[in-house]
Amino acid sequence: MPHETPSLPQDLAPRDFRCYCDLEPRFRDLDAMGHVNNAVYFTYLEMARTAYMRALGPEWAEATEDFGARYPFILVSAECQYRSAVRQDDRLRVYVRAAHLGSKSFHFQYLVCASDGRVVALGRTVQLAYDYAAGATRPLPPELRAAFNRVEADGAHLR
């Protein structure tokens, strides 16, 4: 099987990001070898993505009875490249940025670093704007584009 070219930029660095959140691995994140299990990295990306969405404003990420109206997106792709093992005592900073805004989708890129400066993972997710009532994709609203531009311009330590 031929090796595919990675879809993630391999030279990402913290300076390329304006937003980040800090995480601490939990005991339950560890596998039998004592390091963070590969599947848990997707949870770390999700935590950063959720924090980023909250930074966009409550109109885009607030859970309500009609969740689809307040979070009108679906995750259509997620990938992670592992670079270095993470142990429970490591502290992590997950950098996240909106790397692409399409007509109906947006892409997040992630850089996961340990407190000692090691790059431990790179990630990418693709989200698609979705109308749950109609059961169909929809264009990204202009207000959402403006919110992305604001967050990217201001930067944030996401919580």
N, C-alpha and C positions, 0 to 999 in steps of 0.2 A: 504494500500500500504506500503510495507516495506521501511524503510529508507536506502538509499544507502550510502556507504562509500564515503566521499568526495575524489575527485581526486586531490585536491590541498593540499600540505603540510600545516598543520595548525600552524606550529611553525616558519614560515618565519619571518625574522627580517632584518632590513636594512643592517646589517653586511654580509648578504648572497648575496648581490648584489654589482656589481661594476659600474653599470650605472643607471642614473636617470634623470628625467626632472622635472622641477618645473612648476606648473600650478596654475592659479587663477580661481575659479569658476566665471562664468559670470552671470549676472542677468537672462539671458535667460535660464540658466541651472536649475533654481529653479522651483519647482512645487508649487501648491497652499498652501502647508504647510510651505513654506519658506526654504526647504532644497533641495539639488541637487536631481533631479529625477533619479530613478534607471537606466533608459536607457542611461543617459548621461555618466555614468561610462564607458560604452563601447567606447564612444568617447575619454575619457581620456586615456584608454588603447590604442586606435588607435593612439593617438598623441604620446605616448611614443614609440609605435612600429615603427611608421614612423620615428621618430627621431633616433631610434636605427638603422633602415635600412640605413638612411643617413650616420650614423657613419661607416657603413661597407664600404662605398666608393661610388662614383658616378656611377660606373659600375653596382651597384645593386639597386639603388633607384632613379636614375635621370629620370624625366619624359621627354619623347621624343615623336616624332610622332608615333614611334612603341613602345608604352608603355610596351607591353608584353615582348619585348626583354630586356628591362631595369628593369622590375619588374616582373620577371617570377614566381610569386607565387600566390596562391589563399588561402584565409582564409577558413578553413573547419570546425573550431570549435571555439567557444568563450564562456567562462563561467566567472561568477563573483559571489563572495560571499560577501555580505554586512555586515559590522561590526559596523559601527557608522555613524550617520547622518553627512552630510557636509552642512554647511551654507555658504552664500556668502562671509562672512568675513574670512573664513578659507583659508589658503594657503596650497597647496598640493604638495607633492613630490611623483612622480610615479616612483618607482624602477622597472627595467625591466632586465631580464636576459634570455639568450638562455639556457634553462634547459635541452634540449635534441636535438641532431642532429641525425636524422635517415637516412635511405638510400635515401628517397625521401621527407621527411618532417622535420620540426623543430618546437619545442615548445617554446613559451615564457611563463615565469611566471612573475607576477606583484604583487607588494605590494604597496598599496596606503596609505600614511600616511599624517595626518594633521600636521601643524607646531607645534602643542602642543604635538606631539608624539603619538597621537592616531592612531591605525591602523583602517582605514575606509573601506578598501576592499582588497580582494585577487582576482587575476585573472589569467586566463590561456587562451592562444590561440594556435591553431595548424595551421600551414601554410604548404602547399604542393607545391613542385616545379612543375611548369606546363609549358608546351610548347603550347602557344596559337595557333601557326600556325598548329601544328599537332593535337591539341585538345586532348592532352594526358599528363599524368604525366611524369615526367622525374627525373633522379637521381640528387641529390644535387651536383653541380659542386665542384671539389676540391678547386678551388679558393674561393668559397663562404665559405667553411669550414675553410679555412685559415683566411678569413676576420672575421668570428665569433670568432675564437680563439684569434685573435689580439684584437678585441674590448673587449672581456671578460678578457683578460690579462691586458690590459691598463686601463680599466674603463673609464668612461666619464660622464661629466655633459652634457647631450644631449640638444640640442636646436631645 
